[in-house]
Amino acid sequence: MFEPYPFKGNMIITKRPDMSNVQWNEAQQAQRAQFKEAVTYARAALADLKVRARYARKAKRQGKRAWDLAVSDYLKRKS
């Protein structure tokens, strides 16, 4: 059975693409900025032990990682 996520036991090795000359359009820039904010939120949320515990319980029930849930929560609130 194929599972695409390396944290579930599979390792994916590939050459990292060179993105140094990419010109991002406005929508891509906005998406990248929003994701950057989501990462900042997730870092702050998981730094707080009470919030981290809440995310850990929720993640365990859903079979996910607390980090993924925190990022997802932020992005859902912004849409």
C-alpha positions as CSV (number, residue, x, y, z in Angstrom):
1,M,0.0,0.0,0.0
2,F,1.4,3.4,-0.9
3,E,1.4,6.1,1.7
4,P,2.7,9.4,0.4
5,Y,3.8,10.9,3.8
6,P,7.4,10.3,4.9
7,F,6.4,10.6,8.6
8,K,4.4,7.4,8.2
9,G,7.5,5.4,7.3
10,N,8.2,6.0,3.7
11,M,11.2,8.0,2.6
12,I,11.1,10.2,-0.5
13,I,14.3,11.3,-2.1
14,T,14.3,13.9,-4.8
15,K,16.4,16.8,-6.1
16,R,15.3,20.1,-4.7
17,P,14.0,22.4,-7.4
18,D,15.9,25.7,-8.0
19,M,13.2,28.4,-7.4
20,S,15.7,31.3,-7.3
21,N,14.5,32.8,-10.6
22,V,10.8,32.3,-10.2
23,Q,8.6,35.4,-10.5
24,W,5.6,34.9,-8.3
25,N,2.3,36.5,-9.4
26,E,0.1,38.5,-6.9
27,A,-2.1,35.5,-6.0
28,Q,0.9,33.3,-5.3
29,Q,2.5,36.0,-3.2
30,A,-0.7,36.4,-1.2
31,Q,-0.9,32.6,-0.7
32,R,2.7,32.4,0.4
33,A,2.2,35.3,2.9
34,Q,-0.9,33.6,4.3
35,F,1.0,30.3,4.8
36,K,3.8,32.2,6.5
37,E,1.3,33.7,8.9
38,A,-0.1,30.2,9.5
39,V,3.3,28.8,10.3
40,T,3.9,31.7,12.7
41,Y,0.5,31.0,14.4
42,A,1.3,27.2,14.7
43,R,4.7,27.9,16.2
44,A,3.2,30.3,18.8
45,A,0.2,27.9,19.5
46,L,2.4,24.9,20.0
47,A,4.8,26.9,22.3
48,D,2.0,27.3,24.8
49,L,1.8,24.0,26.7
50,K,-2.0,24.2,27.3
51,V,-2.8,24.9,23.6
52,R,-0.2,22.2,22.6
53,A,-1.9,19.6,24.8
54,R,-5.3,20.5,23.3
55,Y,-3.9,20.1,19.7
56,A,-2.2,16.9,20.7
57,R,-5.4,15.3,22.0
58,K,-7.3,16.4,18.9
59,A,-4.5,15.2,16.6
60,K,-4.4,11.8,18.3
61,R,-8.2,11.3,17.8
62,Q,-7.9,12.3,14.1
63,G,-4.7,10.4,13.4
64,K,-2.9,13.6,12.4
65,R,0.0,15.7,13.8
66,A,-0.7,18.7,16.1
67,W,1.4,20.9,13.7
68,D,-0.9,20.1,10.8
69,L,-4.0,20.8,12.8
70,A,-2.7,24.2,14.0
71,V,-1.8,25.3,10.5
72,S,-5.1,24.1,9.2
73,D,-7.0,25.9,11.9
74,Y,-5.3,29.2,11.0
75,L,-6.0,28.8,7.3
76,K,-9.7,27.9,7.9
77,R,-10.2,31.0,10.0
78,K,-8.7,33.2,7.3
79,S,-11.0,31.9,4.5
